[in-house]
Amino acid sequence: MKSAGLKIMFMAFLALVMYSFTYLKEGGIKGTVTPKEAVSAVYAINGTDTFASTYVEGSFMFTSLKKGNYTLLFKGIEPYKDAVLSNIEVADSVVTDVGEIKMQP
C-alpha cells in the first residue's frame, strides 16, 4: 500500500514540475535611457507583433516575450531623435539587458 501511495505522490510531483515549466518559456528585455526625459515610449517589434514597454524614470522593461529577435524603437522627444536597436535576441526564461541607450539630439 505504501508503494502505491509513493508512486501516486511521485507522479503528482512530476506532473506539477512539468506543468510549472510551461510558464518559464517567456523572456524579456530591459535597459535604461539617458537622458531619461529624452524618450516618450519604447516599443519592441518582432515580425508583425509590437509591444509597448513600461517606461519609468529612464528605465524600460518588457516581459512575457516569446523567444526570437526583436527590434527596439525609442520614440524621442524634441530635440532628441528616434533611435532603433536591432537584433536583440530573447531566449526562453531569460531577460536580456541591453544596457544604457544614449539618445542623440
Residue pairs with C-beta under 8 A, 6 or more apart in sequence:
24 92
24 93
25 66
25 67
25 92
25 93
26 63
26 64
26 65
26 66
26 92
26 93
27 65
27 66
27 67
27 90
27 91
27 92
27 93
27 94
27 95
27 96
28 61
28 62
28 63
28 64
28 65
28 90
28 94
28 95
28 96
29 44
29 60
29 61
29 62
29 65
29 70
29 72
29 88
29 90
29 95
29 96
29 97
29 98
30 59
30 60
30 61
30 62
30 95
30 96
30 97
30 98
31 59
31 60
31 97
31 98
31 99
31 100
31 101
32 58
32 59
32 60
32 99
32 100
32 101
33 39
33 42
33 55
33 58
33 59
33 60
33 74
33 100
33 101
33 103
34 58
34 100
34 101
34 102
34 103
35 58
35 103
36 57
36 58
37 77
38 76
38 77
38 80
38 103
39 55
39 74
39 75
39 76
39 77
39 80
39 103
40 75
40 76
40 77
41 52
41 53
41 55
41 74
41 75
42 52
42 53
42 55
42 60
42 72
42 73
42 74
42 75
43 50
43 51
43 52
43 53
43 72
43 73
43 75
44 50
44 51
44 53
44 62
44 65
44 70
44 71
44 72
44 73
44 88
45 51
45 70
45 71
45 72
45 73
46 65
46 66
46 68
46 69
46 70
46 71
47 68
51 62
51 65
53 60
53 61
53 62
54 60
54 61
61 95
63 95
65 90
66 90
67 90
67 91
67 92
68 89
68 90
69 87
69 88
69 89
69 90
70 88
70 89
70 90
71 84
71 85
71 86
71 87
71 88
72 84
72 85
72 86
72 88
72 98
72 101
73 82
73 83
73 84
74 82
74 83
74 84
74 85
74 101
74 103
75 82
76 82
76 83
76 103
79 105
80 103
80 104
80 105
81 103
81 104
81 105
83 101
83 103
83 104
85 98
85 101
88 96
88 98
89 96
90 96
